[in-house]
Amino acid sequence: MTPAGLLAAGYQPAVLKVISYGHGVTRATAIGQYIQRDEVALETHDGRLLETREAVAAEMKAWARDFDKRRESDDVVTFRLTVAGQKDPERLAAAVEAAFAGHRYAYRIDRRDDGTASARIVATMAGHSVVRGQNGDEKLHHRFHLSDARVQGDRQFSAPTRRMIADRVEAALGVSAATVDLVPVGKASHGKAGVVYQLSRLTHGGAARNEAGEAIASEPQVRTAAQAWSKALHSFSPRDTMHMILSAKAGEDKEALVRAARGFLHEQFSEHKFAFALHDDKEVDGHMHVHVIVAVKGEDGQRLRPGPADLRSWRELYAAHAQQQGLKIVATSAAYRASSQSYGPRDKAIVAVAERPRAGREARDLAYAKANRHVVDKARQRIERARINPVRLPETRRQLAATEEGLRDWQAVAQAQPEHPTTAQYIARLTQSLASGKILVWLNAYRKAPNMADATAAEMRENLKGINEAVAIAAGVMDGATKLEFLRRTAATMEKLAIQTDLKASQESGQTYMSEDEVRQLFGPQADALIARAREIEAAERREAERAEAIRDRSIAEQNREESSGAIDPASLREVAEDRAATHHAEAIAVRERREAQAAAEAARALAENPNERLDPNLAQGERLQELKHQQDTSINTRPIEGEEPDKEKPASQRM
C-alpha cells in the first residue's frame, strides 16, 4: 500500500528529529539526566537500566574515554589597539585596517584621558592574505592564535600572531612595531552566537563600523553582521553525543513504542553506545517521545555525520520497526504531504521558559527572554506556522518529485475510496503545491541557464510574457495565504528578469550612459550600494598605494644612507645587498598597489556612469575588484534575498 493509502487508513507520519549535539562529559551527563528525569530509567545499548542521576553520570564518564579531546574553536575576539602617542583617529583606523586585513571585523575608536586614540575591535580569528601568484591574486588562509599563557586571567596572542600584526601596522603607518599595543580583551567566543555576543558588547557604548565602513549599531544590524560573518569563521565544534527523539501520537501502545525504538536503535546504531527512555508527560499535548542519546563515535571508529538522506533512511527504518510492533506509523516527507509543520522541541522550550519561568530560575529565565526577544518571537512564529500548516511550496526538483508522487497516490485513494473524508483536502493542497512548485523550480533553472546571456531583448520579453501568463494560471488554482506566498516569491525573480530585459534592450540600442535616475529606476537601492562599494574600494586601494609608496621611499632612503657610508667590510656589503633587495621588493609592491588603485578608480568611474555595463575582467584582478565584479554580476543575474520587496513603481507586467 502507498504512504497515502496508509495515511488514509489512519497511520501517522513518522517523526524522527535530531535535537542537538553535545561536546564533553558535562554536556553528555546533562542530556542523560534530562532524559532520566522524573525517575524514568534509561535503557542502555547493552540492556542495563540507569535509574539514578549518579548512575547516568557514571555511564557518561565511561563514554567520555572515547570523546574528542579537542576543544571548540576560538572564532571571534575583542581586541584593544593603541599606537604610542597616536592621537589621530584616521591614522588609528588605518592601523586597524592594516592589522585585520583579510578578516571580518568591526571597530570603534575612543579618546582616552591623555588625548590619545584607542580602538576597540571585534574580529574573526580566521582570515586570509592575498599574494601574487602565477595566475593572479591567490588567497592564503591563516588564523590568529591565542597562547595558553594568561595575563590577569586573559589569554594573549601567540608570538607569531603578535609579530604578524605589529609588522602590518609598522608597514602601514611607518611606526616602530614596538609602539604597537594590541591585546585581547576578555575571552574568545565561538560560533555565530559568539559573534552576536561580542558585537553586542562592542556597540553597547556606541556605533561601530565594519571593514566596509558600514555602521553597526542596532540589534538587527548586529544579527545581520553575525549572519554575514558566519562562513568566514571556519568554526569547529567537536561532537561527542547526539540527542534525538522518536515521536508517536498520544494513545498509542507505550510498550510497543519502546520496543520499536529499541529495535530501530540496535539495528541503526549497532556500533555505537546509546541510551533511551520514554517520556509520556506530553500526552496531554497529543504526543509522546522516546528520547535517545547516542555516542557519535562508534566502536569501529566511524563518526555519525547525518545528512538529509541519512535522516530519511532513519525515518523509514523507524517506521518499519513501528509497524512490526503494530503501531500505525508510516515514513513520508513533508513535500509528499504538502506540509509546513516544522518546529522542534527547542522552540517549545524557548517559548515555555519565556511564558512560564521555571521554579527557582524565574529571574534567570525572565532575563533570557528579555535579552533574546527575537529568538522567542521566531520560535513563536515557527510554532504558529506549524499550527496553521500552510501549503508547502516546493523549490527543488526532489521536493517537486515527492509532491507529484503524493498527488498521484492521493488521487488513487480518491478513486478507490471516493467518500473518504480527507482525500479532497490532501488533493487540494497537493494540487496547489505542485502548481506553485513547477513554476518556482522552472524559474530557478531559467534564471541560472547559461544560454540566457545570448538571448535578444525581444526573446527575453516574450519569455517574460510567457512567465507572467504561467504565474497567473498557477495562481488561479490557489487561495488565501498560499496564493500570496507564491506571488511574493515569484515577484522578486520576475522583477529581476524584467530588469535584465530592459538592460539588454538598452545595450542593443547602443546606449552607453545612464543617468542616476535611470539607474535607480532599474536597480532601486542596489544601484546606490554598488556605486558606494566601488567608491569605498577606490579609496581603500588609494590608501594602500600611498602606504606602499611611503615604504618604498623609506627603503630607498635607507639604501642610499648605507651606500653613502663608504664602509667596505663584508658585513656592510652584505647589508647593502639586503637593502637593495628590500628596496626592489618595496618598489615592486608600490607599482602593483598603484596599478590596483588606478584600476579601482577606473571601475568606480565606469560603474558611476553605467552600472549595467559589466566590469572589464582585465580590470578586476585584485581581490576587492573581483568581489565588486561578483557583486555586480549578482545584482544583475540573481534575484534579491528572501524577503526583499520588489520595486513597486514599475512591476514586471508593466515592463513588457
N, C-alpha and C positions, 0 to 999 in steps of 0.2 A: 504494500500500500504506500502511496506517496505521502510525504510530510503533510501536505494539505489534507489528504484523507484522514490522517491520524489527528490533526488539529480539529477537523470537523467531528471526529469521534470523541472529542473531549480531552485529547492529550494537551499537555502544556509545553511550551518551548523550554529546552534545556538551558539552564543558566549556570555558567561557569565563569568566574571572574578572578583575575589576579589583582588583588587589592594593593599590595605593596611588596617591596623588597627591603631587607634589613642587613645591616653590617655589624658584626661583633656579637659577643655573647650577651651583652646587656640588652641589646635590641631583641635578640632571639628569645631571651628569657621573658621580656615584656610581652612579646606576641604570644608565647606559650602560656603565660599566666593569664593573659586576656582570654584565651580560648578555654582555659581551665576554670574560669570564674564561676561563681555560684555553685561550687562543689561539683562541677562536671568533670569527670575523669577523662584524661587524654589517652587514647589508644595509640601505641607506637607501631612502627613498621615491623617489629618483631613480636607483636602481640601483648606487650606489657601494658598495664594501666597505671597512669600517673595521677594520683588522687589528691596530692597536696602541692602547694606552691613550692615547697622545698624540693619535692621530687622533680618538678618541672625544671627548677633552677639547676639541679644536679644533672639532669639529662642534657640541657643546653650546654652545660660546661663540658660534658663529654663530646658533644658535637663539635665544640669550638676547636678541638685539636686539628680539625681539617679546614678551619676557616681561613680566609685570605688574610695574611698578616699585613698587607699594605693598608695604609690609611687613605681616606678620600683626599682628593687633590685640593691644594690651596689655589683657588681660582681668582679671587679678587681681594685687593688690599687697599687700605687708605694709607697714603704717604704724606709726609711733610717735606717740602723742598725749600731751601733757602740758599742764597749765594751771598757770602760775606760782603757787607756794605752795599748790597744792591737795593736801591730804592725805587727803581723804575719798574712799574707793573708790566709794561710791554716787554721789557728785557727778560723779566722773570717768566712771562708767558712763553717767550721764545725758548727759554731753558726747559720749560715743561714739554713743549712740542718736540724738542730735540731728545730729551730723556726718554719719552714714551712713544717715539715714532714706531709705527708698526703695531701698537697696542690700542685697544679701545680704552678711552679714559675720559674723565670729566674732572674739572678743577675749579677752584675758587681762590682768588688772591685777596689776602687781607693785609692790613697795615699794622705792624707791631708798634709797641710803645716808643722804640728808638727811631721810628720813621722808616725802617727797612721793610721790604715786602716779603711776605711768606705765602707760599702756595700750598693748598691742601688738595690732594689729588686722590681720586679713586680710579684704579687702573686694573686691567686684567693682567694676570701673571703670564699668560701665553701671548706671544706676539710673533712678529717676523721682521726680518731685514731684507732689503731689496739690494741685490747685487747685479752687476752687469755680467751676463753670460753670453755664450756664443749665439744664442737665439733671442737676444734682447734681455730685458729685465727678468730676473728669477727671484722667487721668494725662498728664503731660508728660515724655517721656523725655529724659534727659540723660546725659552721660558725663564722668567726671573725665578731665582731660588732664594728661599729663606734658610738660614743656618739654624741648627738646633740650639746654638748659644743664645742666651737671653740677657737683655739689659733692662733692669727694672720690670721684669716679667714679660717683656715683649721680645719676640723673635726678631733677629736682624737679618739684613741681606747677607748672602754668601759673598766671599771676597771677589769672585769673578763678576758677579752681578754689580757689586759696588764699582768695580773698575770700569765696566762697560758703560754704566750710566754717567759716571764722572767724566769719562773721556768724551762722551757725546756732548755734554754741557760745555766742556772746555773747548771743543771744536766749534760749537755754535756761538758762544759768547766771547771766546778769546780770553777766558779767565783761567787761572790755575785750578786744576782738579781738586787741590787741597782746600779751596774756598767753597766747594760744593758740599752741602749737607743734605742728604736725602735719607730719611729713616721711615720705616713702617710705623704706623700709629694704630695701636690696638691689635686685635687678632685678625688673621686671614679668614675669609668666608668661602663657602663652597656653593657652586651651582647658581642658577638664576635667582633663587631666593636670597642667596648671599649678595648678589648684585643689588637687589631691591633694598636690602638692609643697609649696605654701605652707602648707596646713593641717597637714601632717606636721611642718613646721619649727615652726609655732606651738605644737603640742601636745607637742612633744618635751620642753619644760620644765614641762609641767603641763596640766591640763584647761582647755579654753576653753569659752565659751558663745556660741551664735549669737544672732541678732536676736530669736528667740522665747524665749530663756532656756534652751534645751536644751543639755545638755553634749555636747561633742565631745572625746573623749579617746583612744579606741582606733582602731586601723587600720580596722576595719569601719565605725566611725562617720565617719571621715574620708572613706571611699569613698562612703558613703551621702550625706553632705553634698555631695560633689562632683557626684554624680548629680542631687541636688535643685537645685543651683545652675546646672546646665548651660544651661538655657533662658534664664536671666537674664543670661548672659554676652554675648549678642548678638555672638558671636565671628565674626571674619572671617579666613579663611585663603586667600591667593592660591593659585591652581592654575595651574602652568605646564606640567607634564608629567603624563601618566597612564601607569602601569605595569600591564600586563595580561598574561595568559597564555592560550594556546590549548593544550589537552591532548589526548593520544591514548594509548591503551594501548601498552605495550611490544610490540615485534614488528611494528608497522605499518611501512609503507614510509616511511622518513625523508624521502626526496626528495619523495615525494607530499605529506607533511605540510607541508614547506616551501613547495611550490607552492600548496597550499590556503591557507596563511597569507598568502602573497604576494597571491593573487587577492582574498582577503577584505579585506585591508588597503587595497589600491588601490581597491577598489570602495567600501568604507565610509568611508575617510578620504582621499578624493581631494584634499581641500582642506587637508590637514594634513601637516606633516613627521612622519616616523616612521622607526624603525629596529628591526630584529628579528634574532633568531638562534635556532637550535635548541639546546636543552640535552638531551642524551640520557644524562647521568650518573645519572639516576634510574631507568634501565631495570631495575636490579636490584630496585627497589621496585614495578615493574609499570607504569610510565608514563614518558612523556617530554613536554616542554613546548617551545613556541615562546614566548619572552619578547619582549615588544614595549614600546617606549617611544614615546609619541605626544605631539606638541605640542598642548596644549589649545586654543590659539588658532589658527584656520585662516587661510589666505591671504585668505579672504573676510571676515575679522574676526569670524566666529562662533566661539563658545567651546563646548566639549563639556561638557554637564551631564547625563550619562546617568542615567535613572531605570530602574525595573523594566521598563517597556515597551521602552525602548531596548535593554536587555540581552537581552530575549527576541528582539528583532529581530536583534541582532548574532549571537546564538547560531544562529538559523535560517539567516542568511546564511553563517556559517562552515560549518555542516553541509552546506549546498548546495554550497559550493566543495570541501569534503572529498569529497563523493560524486562530483563531477565528476572528481576525481583518483583515483577507485577506492577510497577509504577508506570503511569501514563505520562511519559516524558519523551519528547522527540527533538532531535537536533535540527534546528533551522537557522537561517541567517536573518538579520533584520531586514535586508533587502528583499528576501523571499516573502516577508510579511508586510513590506512597505511600512515598517515600524520605526519610530524615532525614540522609542523608550530606551534611553541610555543614561543612567547615572549610577554612581557607586555608593557603597556604604559610607565612604568618606564624606560624600555630600550630605547624607542624612546626619552623620555625626557632627559635622560643622554647624548645620542649622540647629540641631538639638542643643548643642553647647551654647549657641547664641540665644536661643529662646528659653531654655531651661537649664541654667547653670547647675553644675553638679555639686552635691552637698560637700562642704569642706573646701571647695575650689571656686566658690562664687566670684570672688574678686579677680582671680586669675582668668576665669572664663569670660567675665564681662570685659576685662581689659583686652583680651584677644579679639573678641567680637568688635570692640570699638576701633582697635588698630587695624583690623582687616575687614572693613565693611565690604570692600569689593569682592573679597573671597566668599563671604557669606552670601552676598547678593547673587554671585554667579552660581553658587550651589543651589540657592532657591530657584533660580531660573531653570537650571537643569532638571530639578525635581518637578517643577510646574510643567515644563515642556514634556517630560515623560508622562505626567498625568493626563495632559491634553492629547498627547501622542499624535502630532500632525503627520501627514503623509510624508514618507521619506522620499527625497528626490535623488536618484542615482546620479553619480558623476563619473564613474569609471565603467569600463566595459565589463569587468567582473560583476559589479553591482547590477548593471543592466541585465546581464545574462541571468542572474539569480531572480530578478524581478520578472523577466519573461517566463522563466520556469514556474514561478509561483502563480502567475496569471493562468498559464496553461493548466496547471494542476487544479486550481480552484474552479476553472470552467468545467473541467471533467467532473469534479464533485457536484457542481450545479446540475449537470446533465443527469448524473446518477441519482441525486437527491434534490430535486427541484424545490422541495418545501423546506430545505434546511435553513434555519434562521440566520446563520452568519455568512453564507456564501455570497449573498448580494453585497454585504459590507466589504468583504475581502476583495471581490471583483472590482467594486467601485474604487477602492483605494489603490489597488494594483494597476488599474487602468490609468488613473491619474499619474501614478508614479512612473509607469512605462512611457506615457506620452511626454512627460517632462524630461525623463532620463534620455530618451532618444535625441531630443534637441540639445540638452546640455552636453552630452558626450560628443555629439557631432560638432557642436560649436567649438568645443575644446580642441578637437582634432583639426578643424578647419583653421582655427587661429594659429596653430603651430605648423600648418602644411608648408613644406619647403618651397613649393612652386607658387606660393601666393604672391611673392615679390615680382613674378613675371606677368601677372595679370594686369590688364589695362584698367583704367578708371571705369570705362563703360562696363567691362566684365564684372568688376567689383561691385558696381552699382546694381547690376542685375542679380548678382549673388545676394546682395543685401536685401533687395526686394523679395527674393525667394525666402530668405530667412525670416523677414517680417511676416510673410504670409504663413510660414510654417509655425512660427511662435503663436500667431493669432489662432490658428486651428487647434494647436495643442492646448492653449489656454481655454479654449471653448469647452473642453471636457472637464475642466477643473472648477473648483468652487472655493469660496472663503479664503482662509489663510494659505492653503496650498497654492492657489492661483496667485496671490500676492507675492509669496516667496519665489515662485517660478519667474514671475515678471521682474522681480528685483534682481535675481541672478542673471537673467538674460539681458537686462537693460544695460548693465555695465559693459558686457562683452560687445553688444551691438553698437554701443556708443563708440567704443574703441575702433570697431570695424568701420564705422562711419567717418571717424577722423582719418583713418588710413585712406579711405576712398577720396576724401577731399584733398589730402596731401598728394595723392597720386595724380589727381586732376590738375593741381597747381604745378606739379613737376612737368606733366605733359604739355602744359600751356607755356612752358618756358619761364615761369615766374621764379626769380632767384632772391627776391627780397619780400619780407612780410613785416608789416607794421606791428607794434606791440599789441594793438587792439586785435589784429587778425590772429596773432599768436595766442593771445589769451582766449579768443573765441574758440579756437581749435583745441588747445591744450588745457584750458582752465588753469587751476592752481599749479599743475605740473610744469607749465612754462616758467613761472616765477622760480620754482625750485631748481629747474635745470639751469637757468641763466645764473642764478645766485651761486649754485655749486661751481659752475665754470669760473666765476669771478673769485671764489674762495681758493680754487686750485691755482689760478693765476697768481694770486697774492702769495700763497704758500711757496710755489716754485720760485717766485722772485726773491723771497726771503732766503731760501736755500741757496740760490745762486749768489746772493750777496755774501752769505756766510762763507761759501766755498771760495769766493774771490778774496775775502779777507784772510782766510787761512793760507791761500796761495801767496798773497803779498807778504805775510809774516814769514813763510818758508823761504821766499826769495831774499828777504832782508837778512834772515839768519844765515843763509848760504853765503851772501855777499860779505857778511861780517867775518865768517870763518875763513873765507878765501883771502880776505884783505889782512888777516892777522900775520901772514908771512911764515907761519910755522911749517916745517918740512919733516917733522918726525913722523914715523909710521902711524902712530895713533891719530895724529892730526889729519894726515892724509886719508885715513880710513873714515874719520868723522866727516871730512869734506865730501867724500864719495857718498856716504849715507845721506848727507844733507841734499846732495844733488838728486839722489833717487827720490827722497821725500818731496823735494820741490817739483820734480817731474810728475809724481803721483798727484800732488795737490793741483798742479796746472791741469792735468787730465780731468780731475773731478770738477774743477771750476768750469772747464769747457763744456763738460756734459751737463752740469746744472744750468748753465746759461742757455744751452740749447733746449733743455726741457722747459725753462722759463719762457723762452720765445715761443715754443710750441703751445704752451698753456695760454699765452696771450693771444695767439692766433685762434685757438679753439674757442676762447671766450668771445672774441670778436665775431667768429663765424656763427656761434650759437645765438648771440645777441641779434644778429642780422636775420638769421633764418634757422630756427630750431628744427624745422622739418628736413633740412639738408643734413644727411648723415656725415659725421666727422670723418675726415680723411684718415684711413687706417695708418698711413705713414706718420701722421701727427701723434696718434695715440700709442706711443711706445712706452712712456713711463707708467708706473703703477697707478698714479692718480688719474691720468688721462684715460687709461684703459677702464678704470672704474667709471669715469664720466661717460665714456662711449657706451659702456654696458647700461648705464642709467638711461641714456638717450634711447638706445635700442629697446629697452624695457618699456619706456614711455610710449614708444610708437607701436610696438608689436604685441604687448601683453595687456590684459585687462587690469583695472585697478584692483587693489587688495580687497578682500572680503569686507563688505560693509560700506565701501566707498560709494557715495552717491554720484550718479552721472550728472552731466551738465543739463540743467532743467530748461535752459533757454532755447536749446536747439536739439530736440530729440532726434533719434536716428531716423524715425519715419519721415521727418520733415527735410532731412538732408538729401533725400532722393530727388 
